Amino acid sequence: MTAPVVKLLRIPGSDTDLPLPAYETAGAAGADLRANLPEHDREAGVTLDPGERALIPTGLRIEVPGGFEAQIRPRSGLALKHGITLLNTPGTIDSDYRGPLGVIVVNLGQMPHTIAHGDRIAQMVIAPVVQARMEETDALGDTARGAGGFGSTGRG
């Protein structure tokens, strides 16, 4: 299978010394995204108090090929060590979006956390997309579960 090509365009004013998203190991599913902060924030970083969220720029615009999406997911180390995760997870970047790629980060930890310029803040997974055909109907097929909702299949 040929790997899809994701095109990346650096936004004017972004730090071109930061690496592009990359897979850190041969078996990695996600390519790491880095905080590419505006010049006035680069020295101090962005500090999030507990419960605070911010849109962190990556300094990139992206072109995902048709038939694919980019899923933006949290990094497990940030979540475990600092309570830093992403809202709207996984975020979806559609193949027809061409705007700036930003990451909505939230601090669910108990201490303030500073995101430094260049920090790896999220991972991007490229996944195939199937667009279903929607069809209105007068009835749905029966299943053993039926209309049972949240928690209806047992504990947890």
N, CA, C and O atoms as a GROMACS GRO file, in nm:
protein
  624
    1MET      N    1   0.084  -0.118   0.000
    1MET     CA    2   0.000   0.000   0.000
    1MET      C    3   0.089   0.125   0.000
    1MET      O    4   0.186   0.133   0.076
    2THR      N    5   0.057   0.219  -0.084
    2THR     CA    6   0.131   0.344  -0.091
    2THR      C    7   0.083   0.438   0.017
    2THR      O    8  -0.038   0.458   0.033
    3ALA      N    9   0.175   0.497   0.089
    3ALA     CA   10   0.139   0.589   0.197
    3ALA      C   11   0.082   0.717   0.138
    3ALA      O   12   0.135   0.769   0.040
    4PRO      N   13  -0.028   0.769   0.196
    4PRO     CA   14  -0.080   0.898   0.149
    4PRO      C   15   0.021   1.009   0.177
    4PRO      O   16   0.099   1.001   0.272
    5VAL      N   17   0.019   1.110   0.095
    5VAL     CA   18   0.109   1.224   0.113
    5VAL      C   19   0.030   1.339   0.174
    5VAL      O   20  -0.069   1.385   0.117
    6VAL      N   21   0.073   1.385   0.290
    6VAL     CA   22   0.014   1.500   0.357
    6VAL      C   23   0.107   1.619   0.331
    6VAL      O   24   0.225   1.616   0.366
    7LYS      N   25   0.051   1.723   0.269
    7LYS     CA   26   0.131   1.841   0.238
    7LYS      C   27   0.121   1.941   0.354
    7LYS      O   28   0.013   1.964   0.408
    8LEU      N   29   0.235   1.998   0.390
    8LEU     CA   30   0.243   2.094   0.500
    8LEU      C   31   0.300   2.225   0.449
    8LEU      O   32   0.397   2.226   0.373
    9LEU      N   33   0.239   2.335   0.489
    9LEU     CA   34   0.285   2.468   0.452
    9LEU      C   35   0.311   2.546   0.579
    9LEU      O   36   0.222   2.559   0.664
   10ARG      N   37   0.432   2.597   0.594
   10ARG     CA   38   0.463   2.677   0.712
   10ARG      C   39   0.397   2.813   0.700
   10ARG      O   40   0.400   2.875   0.594
   11ILE      N   41   0.337   2.859   0.809
   11ILE     CA   42   0.271   2.989   0.814
   11ILE      C   43   0.379   3.097   0.828
   11ILE      O   44   0.472   3.081   0.906
   12PRO      N   45   0.366   3.208   0.752
   12PRO     CA   46   0.465   3.316   0.766
   12PRO      C   47   0.477   3.360   0.913
   12PRO      O   48   0.377   3.377   0.982
   13GLY      N   49   0.600   3.377   0.958
   13GLY     CA   50   0.627   3.416   1.096
   13GLY      C   51   0.648   3.298   1.189
   13GLY      O   52   0.692   3.316   1.302
   14SER      N   53   0.616   3.177   1.142
   14SER     CA   54   0.639   3.059   1.227
   14SER      C   55   0.788   3.029   1.231
   14SER      O   56   0.865   3.076   1.146
   15ASP      N   57   0.828   2.952   1.330
   15ASP     CA   58   0.969   2.917   1.349
   15ASP      C   59   1.005   2.802   1.256
   15ASP      O   60   0.967   2.688   1.280
   16THR      N   61   1.077   2.832   1.150
   16THR     CA   62   1.113   2.730   1.052
   16THR      C   63   1.224   2.637   1.100
   16THR      O   64   1.257   2.540   1.033
   17ASP      N   65   1.283   2.666   1.216
   17ASP     CA   66   1.384   2.576   1.272
   17ASP      C   67   1.320   2.455   1.342
   17ASP      O   68   1.388   2.355   1.364
   18LEU      N   69   1.191   2.464   1.375
   18LEU     CA   70   1.124   2.349   1.437
   18LEU      C   71   1.099   2.243   1.332
   18LEU      O   72   1.066   2.275   1.217
   19PRO      N   73   1.113   2.116   1.370
   19PRO     CA   74   1.090   2.009   1.272
   19PRO      C   75   0.942   1.998   1.235
   19PRO      O   76   0.854   2.034   1.313
   20LEU      N   77   0.917   1.947   1.116
   20LEU     CA   78   0.782   1.915   1.074
   20LEU      C   79   0.732   1.796   1.156
   20LEU      O   80   0.812   1.726   1.218
   21PRO      N   81   0.599   1.773   1.158
   21PRO     CA   82   0.549   1.655   1.229
   21PRO      C   83   0.622   1.529   1.182
   21PRO      O   84   0.649   1.512   1.063
   22ALA      N   85   0.654   1.443   1.277
   22ALA     CA   86   0.731   1.324   1.245
   22ALA      C   87   0.690   1.208   1.334
   22ALA      O   88   0.645   1.228   1.448
   23TYR      N   89   0.706   1.088   1.281
   23TYR     CA   90   0.686   0.965   1.358
   23TYR      C   91   0.815   0.940   1.435
   23TYR      O   92   0.922   0.930   1.375
   24GLU      N   93   0.806   0.931   1.566
   24GLU     CA   94   0.927   0.920   1.650
   24GLU      C   95   0.985   0.778   1.652
   24GLU      O   96   1.103   0.761   1.684
   25THR      N   97   0.904   0.677   1.620
   25THR     CA   98   0.954   0.540   1.613
   25THR      C   99   0.898   0.474   1.488
   25THR      O  100   0.801   0.523   1.430
   26ALA      N  101   0.958   0.364   1.448
   26ALA     CA  102   0.916   0.294   1.326
   26ALA      C  103   0.772   0.243   1.336
   26ALA      O  104   0.703   0.234   1.234
   27GLY      N  105   0.726   0.211   1.455
   27GLY     CA  106   0.591   0.158   1.471
   27GLY      C  107   0.488   0.260   1.515
   27GLY      O  108   0.374   0.223   1.545
   28ALA      N  109   0.524   0.387   1.520
   28ALA     CA  110   0.432   0.491   1.569
   28ALA      C  111   0.315   0.511   1.473
   28ALA      O  112   0.334   0.517   1.352
   29ALA      N  113   0.195   0.521   1.528
   29ALA     CA  114   0.076   0.550   1.448
   29ALA      C  115   0.057   0.700   1.431
   29ALA      O  116  -0.001   0.744   1.332
   30GLY      N  117   0.107   0.778   1.526
   30GLY     CA  118   0.088   0.922   1.523
   30GLY      C  119   0.218   0.997   1.504
   30GLY      O  120   0.322   0.959   1.558
   31ALA      N  121   0.210   1.104   1.425
   31ALA     CA  122   0.324   1.194   1.407
   31ALA      C  123   0.310   1.307   1.508
   31ALA      O  124   0.202   1.365   1.522
   32ASP      N  125   0.417   1.338   1.578
   32ASP     CA  126   0.411   1.440   1.683
   32ASP      C  127   0.398   1.580   1.624
   32ASP      O  128   0.468   1.616   1.529
   33LEU      N  129   0.306   1.657   1.683
   33LEU     CA  130   0.288   1.798   1.649
   33LEU      C  131   0.354   1.881   1.758
   33LEU      O  132   0.348   1.845   1.876
   34ARG      N  133   0.416   1.991   1.720
   34ARG     CA  134   0.487   2.077   1.814
   34ARG      C  135   0.421   2.213   1.826
   34ARG      O  136   0.361   2.264   1.732
   35ALA      N  137   0.434   2.271   1.945
   35ALA     CA  138   0.389   2.408   1.967
   35ALA      C  139   0.483   2.501   1.891
   35ALA      O  140   0.604   2.500   1.914
   36ASN      N  141   0.429   2.581   1.802
   36ASN     CA  142   0.508   2.679   1.727
   36ASN      C  143   0.447   2.815   1.762
   36ASN      O  144   0.361   2.867   1.692
   37LEU      N  145   0.495   2.870   1.872
   37LEU     CA  146   0.434   2.988   1.932
   37LEU      C  147   0.473   3.116   1.857
   37LEU      O  148   0.578   3.123   1.794
   38PRO      N  149   0.385   3.217   1.865
   38PRO     CA  150   0.421   3.347   1.808
   38PRO      C  151   0.548   3.398   1.876
   38PRO      O  152   0.577   3.365   1.991
   39GLU      N  153   0.623   3.478   1.805
   39GLU     CA  154   0.753   3.524   1.853
   39GLU      C  155   0.745   3.587   1.993
   39GLU      O  156   0.835   3.567   2.074
   40HIS      N  157   0.639   3.662   2.021
   40HIS     CA  158   0.627   3.729   2.151
   40HIS      C  159   0.601   3.632   2.266
   40HIS      O  160   0.616   3.671   2.382
   41ASP      N  161   0.562   3.507   2.238
   41ASP     CA  162   0.537   3.407   2.343
   41ASP      C  163   0.647   3.302   2.353
   41ASP      O  164   0.644   3.218   2.443
   42ARG      N  165   0.743   3.305   2.263
   42ARG     CA  166   0.842   3.196   2.255
   42ARG      C  167   0.928   3.183   2.379
   42ARG      O  168   0.959   3.072   2.422
   43GLU      N  169   0.968   3.292   2.438
   43GLU     CA  170   1.056   3.285   2.554
   43GLU      C  171   0.982   3.235   2.678
   43GLU      O  172   1.034   3.149   2.750
   44ALA      N  173   0.863   3.287   2.705
   44ALA     CA  174   0.789   3.253   2.826
   44ALA      C  175   0.703   3.128   2.810
   44ALA      O  176   0.674   3.060   2.908
   45GLY      N  177   0.663   3.096   2.688
   45GLY     CA  178   0.571   2.986   2.667
   45GLY      C  179   0.429   3.027   2.700
   45GLY      O  180   0.401   3.145   2.723
   46VAL      N  181   0.340   2.930   2.702
   46VAL     CA  182   0.200   2.952   2.736
   46VAL      C  183   0.170   2.871   2.862
   46VAL      O  184   0.179   2.748   2.860
   47THR      N  185   0.134   2.939   2.971
   47THR     CA  186   0.104   2.870   3.096
   47THR      C  187  -0.046   2.854   3.110
   47THR      O  188  -0.122   2.950   3.100
   48LEU      N  189  -0.087   2.730   3.135
   48LEU     CA  190  -0.228   2.698   3.157
   48LEU      C  191  -0.248   2.666   3.305
   48LEU      O  192  -0.186   2.575   3.359
   49ASP      N  193  -0.336   2.742   3.369
   49ASP     CA  194  -0.375   2.709   3.506
   49ASP      C  195  -0.468   2.590   3.504
   49ASP      O  196  -0.524   2.560   3.398
   50PRO      N  197  -0.488   2.520   3.615
   50PRO     CA  198  -0.582   2.408   3.618
   50PRO      C  199  -0.719   2.452   3.566
   50PRO      O  200  -0.772   2.556   3.607
   51GLY      N  201  -0.774   2.374   3.477
   51GLY     CA  202  -0.904   2.402   3.418
   51GLY      C  203  -0.898   2.495   3.298
   51GLY      O  204  -0.999   2.513   3.229
   52GLU      N  205  -0.784   2.554   3.271
   52GLU     CA  206  -0.773   2.650   3.160
   52GLU      C  207  -0.741   2.578   3.029
   52GLU      O  208  -0.674   2.475   3.028
   53ARG      N  209  -0.790   2.634   2.920
   53ARG     CA  210  -0.763   2.579   2.788
   53ARG      C  211  -0.712   2.690   2.697
   53ARG      O  212  -0.734   2.808   2.722
   54ALA      N  213  -0.643   2.650   2.590
   54ALA     CA  214  -0.588   2.745   2.494
   54ALA      C  215  -0.572   2.677   2.359
   54ALA      O  216  -0.551   2.556   2.351
   55LEU      N  217  -0.581   2.757   2.255
   55LEU     CA  218  -0.553   2.710   2.120
   55LEU      C  219  -0.404   2.733   2.094
   55LEU      O  220  -0.358   2.847   2.087
   56ILE      N  221  -0.331   2.624   2.080
   56ILE     CA  222  -0.186   2.632   2.062
   56ILE      C  223  -0.154   2.614   1.913
   56ILE      O  224  -0.191   2.514   1.853
   57PRO      N  225  -0.087   2.713   1.855
   57PRO     CA  226  -0.056   2.703   1.712
   57PRO      C  227   0.058   2.605   1.684
   57PRO      O  228   0.147   2.586   1.766
   58THR      N  229   0.051   2.543   1.566
   58THR     CA  230   0.159   2.456   1.521
   58THR      C  231   0.246   2.524   1.416
   58THR      O  232   0.351   2.472   1.378
   59GLY      N  233   0.202   2.642   1.369
   59GLY     CA  234   0.277   2.712   1.266
   59GLY      C  235   0.260   2.652   1.128
   59GLY      O  236   0.336   2.684   1.036
   60LEU      N  237   0.160   2.564   1.112
   60LEU     CA  238   0.141   2.492   0.987
   60LEU      C  239  -0.001   2.506   0.934
   60LEU      O  240  -0.096   2.526   1.009
   61ARG      N  241  -0.011   2.493   0.803
   61ARG     CA  242  -0.136   2.466   0.736
   61ARG      C  243  -0.117   2.330   0.670
   61ARG      O  244  -0.004   2.288   0.644
   62ILE      N  245  -0.228   2.261   0.644
   62ILE     CA  246  -0.217   2.120   0.606
   62ILE      C  247  -0.311   2.090   0.489
   62ILE      O  248  -0.419   2.148   0.477
   63GLU      N  249  -0.266   1.998   0.404
   63GLU     CA  250  -0.351   1.944   0.297
   63GLU      C  251  -0.352   1.793   0.310
   63GLU      O  252  -0.254   1.725   0.278
   64VAL      N  253  -0.464   1.741   0.359
   64VAL     CA  254  -0.482   1.597   0.374
   64VAL      C  255  -0.544   1.546   0.244
   64VAL      O  256  -0.639   1.607   0.194
   65PRO      N  257  -0.493   1.437   0.187
   65PRO     CA  258  -0.549   1.390   0.060
   65PRO      C  259  -0.694   1.344   0.074
   65PRO      O  260  -0.737   1.299   0.180
   66GLY      N  261  -0.769   1.357  -0.035
   66GLY     CA  262  -0.908   1.310  -0.037
   66GLY      C  263  -0.917   1.165   0.007
   66GLY      O  264  -0.828   1.084  -0.023
   67GLY      N  265  -1.024   1.132   0.077
   67GLY     CA  266  -1.043   0.996   0.126
   67GLY      C  267  -0.974   0.969   0.259
   67GLY      O  268  -0.978   0.857   0.310
   68PHE      N  269  -0.910   1.074   0.317
   68PHE     CA  270  -0.841   1.060   0.445
   68PHE      C  271  -0.879   1.176   0.536
   68PHE      O  272  -0.934   1.277   0.491
   69GLU      N  273  -0.849   1.161   0.664
   69GLU     CA  274  -0.860   1.268   0.764
   69GLU      C  275  -0.735   1.265   0.849
   69GLU      O  276  -0.665   1.164   0.855
   70ALA      N  277  -0.707   1.376   0.914
   70ALA     CA  278  -0.603   1.380   1.016
   70ALA      C  279  -0.673   1.385   1.150
   70ALA      O  280  -0.750   1.478   1.176
   71GLN      N  281  -0.649   1.288   1.234
   71GLN     CA  282  -0.704   1.286   1.369
   71GLN      C  283  -0.599   1.343   1.464
   71GLN      O  284  -0.483   1.299   1.463
   72ILE      N  285  -0.639   1.440   1.546
   72ILE     CA  286  -0.548   1.502   1.641
   72ILE      C  287  -0.580   1.444   1.779
   72ILE      O  288  -0.691   1.457   1.829
   73ARG      N  289  -0.481   1.380   1.838
   73ARG     CA  290  -0.500   1.306   1.963
   73ARG      C  291  -0.401   1.353   2.070
   73ARG      O  292  -0.296   1.407   2.038
   74PRO      N  293  -0.437   1.331   2.197
   74PRO     CA  294  -0.346   1.369   2.308
   74PRO      C  295  -0.222   1.281   2.311
   74PRO      O  296  -0.219   1.173   2.252
   75ARG      N  297  -0.121   1.330   2.380
   75ARG     CA  298  -0.001   1.251   2.407
   75ARG      C  299  -0.016   1.192   2.547
   75ARG      O  300  -0.044   1.265   2.642
   76SER      N  301   0.002   1.063   2.559
   76SER     CA  302  -0.025   0.995   2.686
   76SER      C  303   0.067   1.042   2.798
   76SER      O  304   0.024   1.051   2.913
   77GLY      N  305   0.193   1.072   2.767
   77GLY     CA  306   0.286   1.118   2.871
   77GLY      C  307   0.241   1.250   2.933
   77GLY      O  308   0.248   1.266   3.054
   78LEU      N  309   0.196   1.345   2.851
   78LEU     CA  310   0.146   1.472   2.904
   78LEU      C  311   0.022   1.450   2.989
   78LEU      O  312   0.005   1.515   3.093
   79ALA      N  313  -0.064   1.360   2.945
   79ALA     CA  314  -0.186   1.332   3.021
   79ALA      C  315  -0.155   1.272   3.157
   79ALA      O  316  -0.209   1.315   3.258
   80LEU      N  317  -0.068   1.172   3.160
   80LEU     CA  318  -0.036   1.104   3.285
   80LEU      C  319   0.044   1.192   3.380
   80LEU      O  320   0.010   1.202   3.498
   81LYS      N  321   0.148   1.257   3.330
   81LYS     CA  322   0.238   1.333   3.417
   81LYS      C  323   0.184   1.469   3.459
   81LYS      O  324   0.212   1.516   3.569
   82HIS      N  325   0.105   1.532   3.371
   82HIS     CA  326   0.066   1.671   3.399
   82HIS      C  327  -0.085   1.697   3.388
   82HIS      O  328  -0.130   1.808   3.420
   83GLY      N  329  -0.163   1.599   3.346
   83GLY     CA  330  -0.307   1.622   3.329
   83GLY      C  331  -0.339   1.705   3.206
   83GLY      O  332  -0.447   1.764   3.197
   84ILE      N  333  -0.247   1.711   3.111
   84ILE     CA  334  -0.267   1.789   2.989
   84ILE      C  335  -0.328   1.699   2.882
   84ILE      O  336  -0.272   1.594   2.849
   85THR      N  337  -0.442   1.741   2.829
   85THR     CA  338  -0.508   1.663   2.724
   85THR      C  339  -0.567   1.759   2.623
   85THR      O  340  -0.546   1.880   2.631
   86LEU      N  341  -0.641   1.705   2.528
   86LEU     CA  342  -0.700   1.786   2.423
   86LEU      C  343  -0.852   1.783   2.434
   86LEU      O  344  -0.912   1.680   2.466
   87LEU      N  345  -0.912   1.897   2.408
   87LEU     CA  346  -1.058   1.901   2.396
   87LEU      C  347  -1.093   1.858   2.254
   87LEU      O  348  -1.009   1.865   2.164
   88ASN      N  349  -1.217   1.815   2.236
   88ASN     CA  350  -1.262   1.772   2.103
   88ASN      C  351  -1.173   1.659   2.052
   88ASN      O  352  -1.124   1.663   1.939
   89THR      N  353  -1.153   1.559   2.136
   89THR     CA  354  -1.062   1.450   2.104
   89THR      C  355  -1.136   1.327   2.055
   89THR      O  356  -1.234   1.287   2.119
   90PRO      N  357  -1.096   1.263   1.946
   90PRO     CA  358  -0.995   1.318   1.857
   90PRO      C  359  -1.053   1.428   1.770
   90PRO      O  360  -1.166   1.420   1.723
   91GLY      N  361  -0.973   1.532   1.750
   91GLY     CA  362  -1.012   1.636   1.657
   91GLY      C  363  -0.993   1.584   1.516
   91GLY      O  364  -0.902   1.506   1.489
   92THR      N  365  -1.079   1.628   1.426
   92THR     CA  366  -1.071   1.584   1.287
   92THR      C  367  -1.033   1.701   1.198
   92THR      O  368  -1.096   1.807   1.204
   93ILE      N  369  -0.931   1.682   1.116
   93ILE     CA  370  -0.895   1.777   1.012
   93ILE      C  371  -0.941   1.713   0.881
   93ILE      O  372  -0.886   1.612   0.837
   94ASP      N  373  -1.043   1.773   0.819
   94ASP     CA  374  -1.100   1.721   0.696
   94ASP      C  375  -1.006   1.747   0.578
   94ASP      O  376  -0.921   1.836   0.582
   95SER      N  377  -1.024   1.668   0.473
   95SER     CA  378  -0.937   1.680   0.356
   95SER      C  379  -0.957   1.812   0.281
   95SER      O  380  -0.872   1.849   0.201
   96ASP      N  381  -1.066   1.882   0.304
   96ASP     CA  382  -1.087   2.009   0.234
   96ASP      C  383  -1.054   2.132   0.319
   96ASP      O  384  -1.081   2.244   0.277
   97TYR      N  385  -0.998   2.113   0.438
   97TYR     CA  386  -0.958   2.226   0.524
   97TYR      C  387  -0.817   2.270   0.488
   97TYR      O  388  -0.728   2.188   0.470
   98ARG      N  389  -0.799   2.402   0.478
   98ARG     CA  390  -0.667   2.456   0.444
   98ARG      C  391  -0.621   2.566   0.540
   98ARG      O  392  -0.521   2.632   0.514
   99GLY      N  393  -0.691   2.585   0.650
   99GLY     CA  394  -0.655   2.690   0.745
   99GLY      C  395  -0.543   2.648   0.838
   99GLY      O  396  -0.486   2.540   0.824
  100PRO      N  397  -0.512   2.736   0.935
  100PRO     CA  398  -0.406   2.706   1.032
  100PRO      C  399  -0.440   2.582   1.115
  100PRO      O  400  -0.556   2.559   1.149
  101LEU      N  401  -0.338   2.503   1.145
  101LEU     CA  402  -0.355   2.384   1.229
  101LEU      C  403  -0.322   2.422   1.372
  101LEU      O  404  -0.206   2.444   1.406
  102GLY      N  405  -0.426   2.429   1.455
  102GLY     CA  406  -0.409   2.459   1.596
  102GLY      C  407  -0.458   2.343   1.680
  102GLY      O  408  -0.537   2.261   1.632
  103VAL      N  409  -0.413   2.335   1.803
  103VAL     CA  410  -0.446   2.225   1.894
  103VAL      C  411  -0.509   2.285   2.019
  103VAL      O  412  -0.449   2.370   2.085
  104ILE      N  413  -0.632   2.241   2.053
  104ILE     CA  414  -0.701   2.290   2.172
  104ILE      C  415  -0.654   2.207   2.292
  104ILE      O  416  -0.693   2.091   2.307
  105VAL      N  417  -0.571   2.267   2.374
  105VAL     CA  418  -0.510   2.200   2.489
  105VAL      C  419  -0.581   2.245   2.616
  105VAL      O  420  -0.616   2.362   2.630
  106VAL      N  421  -0.602   2.151   2.710
  106VAL     CA  422  -0.663   2.184   2.838
  106VAL      C  423  -0.580   2.123   2.950
  106VAL      O  424  -0.524   2.014   2.937
  107ASN      N  425  -0.573   2.195   3.061
  107ASN     CA  426  -0.502   2.147   3.178
  107ASN      C  427  -0.604   2.091   3.277
  107ASN      O  428  -0.675   2.167   3.344
  108LEU      N  429  -0.612   1.959   3.286
  108LEU     CA  430  -0.700   1.893   3.382
  108LEU      C  431  -0.624   1.853   3.508
  108LEU      O  432  -0.679   1.786   3.596
  109GLY      N  433  -0.499   1.895   3.516
  109GLY     CA  434  -0.416   1.864   3.633
  109GLY      C  435  -0.445   1.959   3.747
  109GLY      O  436  -0.536   2.041   3.741
  110GLN      N  437  -0.365   1.946   3.852
  110GLN     CA  438  -0.384   2.026   3.974
  110GLN      C  439  -0.284   2.141   3.985
  110GLN      O  440  -0.294   2.222   4.077
  111MET      N  441  -0.189   2.148   3.893
  111MET     CA  442  -0.085   2.251   3.895
  111MET      C  443  -0.082   2.323   3.761
  111MET      O  444  -0.118   2.266   3.658
  112PRO      N  445  -0.039   2.451   3.762
  112PRO     CA  446  -0.018   2.518   3.633
  112PRO      C  447   0.085   2.442   3.550
  112PRO      O  448   0.175   2.378   3.604
  113HIS      N  449   0.069   2.448   3.419
  113HIS     CA  450   0.163   2.380   3.329
  113HIS      C  451   0.198   2.475   3.215
  113HIS      O  452   0.110   2.536   3.154
  114THR      N  453   0.327   2.486   3.187
  114THR     CA  454   0.373   2.573   3.078
  114THR      C  455   0.407   2.490   2.956
  114THR      O  456   0.484   2.394   2.962
  115ILE      N  457   0.349   2.530   2.845
  115ILE     CA  458   0.382   2.471   2.715
  115ILE      C  459   0.489   2.559   2.654
  115ILE      O  460   0.467   2.677   2.625
  116ALA      N  461   0.605   2.502   2.636
  116ALA     CA  462   0.718   2.576   2.581
  116ALA      C  463   0.716   2.569   2.429
  116ALA      O  464   0.664   2.475   2.369
  117HIS      N  465   0.774   2.670   2.369
  117HIS     CA  466   0.790   2.672   2.224
  117HIS      C  467   0.868   2.547   2.181
  117HIS      O  468   0.975   2.520   2.234
  118GLY      N  469   0.814   2.473   2.087
  118GLY     CA  470   0.878   2.351   2.038
  118GLY      C  471   0.835   2.224   2.108
  118GLY      O  472   0.869   2.115   2.061
  119ASP      N  473   0.761   2.234   2.219
  119ASP     CA  474   0.714   2.113   2.288
  119ASP      C  475   0.624   2.029   2.198
  119ASP      O  476   0.547   2.082   2.118
  120ARG      N  477   0.637   1.898   2.211
  120ARG     CA  478   0.544   1.807   2.144
  120ARG      C  479   0.414   1.810   2.222
  120ARG      O  480   0.412   1.775   2.340
  121ILE      N  481   0.305   1.850   2.158
  121ILE     CA  482   0.180   1.874   2.230
  121ILE      C  483   0.067   1.778   2.192
  121ILE      O  484  -0.030   1.766   2.266
  122ALA      N  485   0.079   1.712   2.079
  122ALA     CA  486  -0.028   1.623   2.032
  122ALA      C  487   0.032   1.529   1.929
  122ALA      O  488   0.148   1.542   1.889
  123GLN      N  489  -0.049   1.434   1.887
  123GLN     CA  490  -0.008   1.347   1.778
  123GLN      C  491  -0.115   1.346   1.670
  123GLN      O  492  -0.234   1.358   1.699
  124MET      N  493  -0.072   1.333   1.548
  124MET     CA  494  -0.161   1.336   1.433
  124MET      C  495  -0.160   1.199   1.366
  124MET      O  496  -0.056   1.149   1.324
  125VAL      N  497  -0.279   1.140   1.357
  125VAL     CA  498  -0.296   1.010   1.293
  125VAL      C  499  -0.371   1.032   1.162
  125VAL      O  500  -0.477   1.094   1.161
  126ILE      N  501  -0.318   0.981   1.053
  126ILE     CA  502  -0.384   0.990   0.923
  126ILE      C  503  -0.464   0.862   0.904
  126ILE      O  504  -0.410   0.751   0.911
  127ALA      N  505  -0.595   0.878   0.879
  127ALA     CA  506  -0.684   0.762   0.872
  127ALA      C  507  -0.777   0.772   0.751
  127ALA      O  508  -0.816   0.882   0.712
  128PRO      N  509  -0.812   0.657   0.692
  128PRO     CA  510  -0.906   0.660   0.581
  128PRO      C  511  -1.046   0.698   0.629
  128PRO      O  512  -1.083   0.674   0.744
  129VAL      N  513  -1.122   0.757   0.539
  129VAL     CA  514  -1.259   0.801   0.569
  129VAL      C  515  -1.354   0.735   0.470
  129VAL      O  516  -1.326   0.729   0.350
  130VAL      N  517  -1.464   0.687   0.522
  130VAL     CA  518  -1.572   0.637   0.437
  130VAL      C  519  -1.692   0.727   0.461
  130VAL      O  520  -1.736   0.744   0.574
  131GLN      N  521  -1.744   0.785   0.355
  131GLN     CA  522  -1.865   0.866   0.368
  131GLN      C  523  -1.985   0.776   0.337
  131GLN      O  524  -1.999   0.724   0.227
  132ALA      N  525  -2.071   0.761   0.438
  132ALA     CA  526  -2.189   0.676   0.424
  132ALA      C  527  -2.300   0.751   0.350
  132ALA      O  528  -2.300   0.874   0.346
  133ARG      N  529  -2.390   0.679   0.294
  133ARG     CA  530  -2.510   0.734   0.234
  133ARG      C  531  -2.618   0.731   0.340
  133ARG      O  532  -2.645   0.626   0.398
  134MET      N  533  -2.680   0.844   0.367
  134MET     CA  534  -2.784   0.851   0.469
  134MET      C  535  -2.920   0.822   0.405
  134MET      O  536  -2.952   0.872   0.297
  135GLU      N  537  -2.998   0.741   0.475
  135GLU     CA  538  -3.126   0.700   0.420
  135GLU      C  539  -3.230   0.700   0.532
  135GLU      O  540  -3.212   0.634   0.634
  136GLU      N  541  -3.335   0.775   0.513
  136GLU     CA  542  -3.444   0.776   0.612
  136GLU      C  543  -3.525   0.649   0.599
  136GLU      O  544  -3.545   0.597   0.489
  137THR      N  545  -3.573   0.599   0.713
  137THR     CA  546  -3.650   0.475   0.714
  137THR      C  547  -3.765   0.487   0.813
  137THR      O  548  -3.766   0.576   0.897
  138ASP      N  549  -3.861   0.396   0.802
  138ASP     CA  550  -3.975   0.394   0.894
  138ASP      C  551  -3.949   0.305   1.015
  138ASP      O  552  -4.021   0.315   1.114
  139ALA      N  553  -3.848   0.218   1.009
  139ALA     CA  554  -3.819   0.126   1.120
  139ALA      C  555  -3.672   0.087   1.115
  139ALA      O  556  -3.608   0.093   1.010
  140LEU      N  557  -3.619   0.048   1.230
  140LEU     CA  558  -3.482  -0.002   1.243
  140LEU      C  559  -3.484  -0.150   1.276
  140LEU      O  560  -3.580  -0.197   1.338
  141GLY      N  561  -3.380  -0.223   1.238
  141GLY     CA  562  -3.372  -0.364   1.269
  141GLY      C  563  -3.357  -0.388   1.419
  141GLY      O  564  -3.302  -0.304   1.490
  142ASP      N  565  -3.407  -0.503   1.466
  142ASP     CA  566  -3.398  -0.540   1.607
  142ASP      C  567  -3.261  -0.597   1.639
  142ASP      O  568  -3.197  -0.660   1.554
  143THR      N  569  -3.214  -0.575   1.765
  143THR     CA  570  -3.092  -0.636   1.816
  143THR      C  571  -3.117  -0.680   1.959
  143THR      O  572  -3.217  -0.639   2.019
  144ALA      N  573  -3.029  -0.761   2.014
  144ALA     CA  574  -3.043  -0.803   2.154
  144ALA      C  575  -3.032  -0.682   2.247
  144ALA      O  576  -3.100  -0.678   2.350
  145ARG      N  577  -2.953  -0.586   2.214
  145ARG     CA  578  -2.935  -0.465   2.298
  145ARG      C  579  -3.054  -0.372   2.284
  145ARG      O  580  -3.096  -0.311   2.382
  146GLY      N  581  -3.107  -0.361   2.166
  146GLY     CA  582  -3.221  -0.271   2.145
  146GLY      C  583  -3.183  -0.126   2.167
  146GLY      O  584  -3.080  -0.080   2.118
  147ALA      N  585  -3.267  -0.053   2.240
  147ALA     CA  586  -3.246   0.089   2.265
  147ALA      C  587  -3.168   0.117   2.392
  147ALA      O  588  -3.158   0.232   2.435
  148GLY      N  589  -3.110   0.012   2.454
  148GLY     CA  590  -3.034   0.030   2.578
  148GLY      C  591  -2.918   0.126   2.555
  148GLY      O  592  -2.838   0.107   2.464
  149GLY      N  593  -2.908   0.229   2.637
  149GLY     CA  594  -2.809   0.334   2.620
  149GLY      C  595  -2.691   0.320   2.713
  149GLY      O  596  -2.642   0.210   2.739
  150PHE      N  597  -2.647   0.434   2.764
  150PHE     CA  598  -2.526   0.442   2.848
  150PHE      C  599  -2.531   0.344   2.964
  150PHE      O  600  -2.622   0.347   3.046
  151GLY      N  601  -2.431   0.255   2.968
  151GLY     CA  602  -2.420   0.160   3.079
  151GLY      C  603  -2.514   0.042   3.071
  151GLY      O  604  -2.521  -0.038   3.165
  152SER      N  605  -2.587   0.028   2.962
  152SER     CA  606  -2.689  -0.079   2.954
  152SER      C  607  -2.629  -0.217   2.933
  152SER      O  608  -2.698  -0.317   2.952
  153THR      N  609  -2.502  -0.226   2.894
  153THR     CA  610  -2.444  -0.357   2.865
  153THR      C  611  -2.367  -0.414   2.983
  153THR      O  612  -2.302  -0.518   2.969
  154GLY      N  613  -2.374  -0.349   3.099
  154GLY     CA  614  -2.306  -0.402   3.217
  154GLY      C  615  -2.227  -0.294   3.289
  154GLY      O  616  -2.244  -0.175   3.262
  155ARG      N  617  -2.141  -0.337   3.382
  155ARG     CA  618  -2.060  -0.244   3.461
  155ARG      C  619  -1.963  -0.166   3.374
  155ARG      O  620  -1.911  -0.217   3.275
  156GLY      N  621  -1.941  -0.039   3.416
  156GLY     CA  622  -1.840   0.041   3.348
  156GLY      C  623  -1.890   0.093   3.224
  156GLY      O  624  -1.818   0.164   3.153
   0.00000   0.00000   0.00000
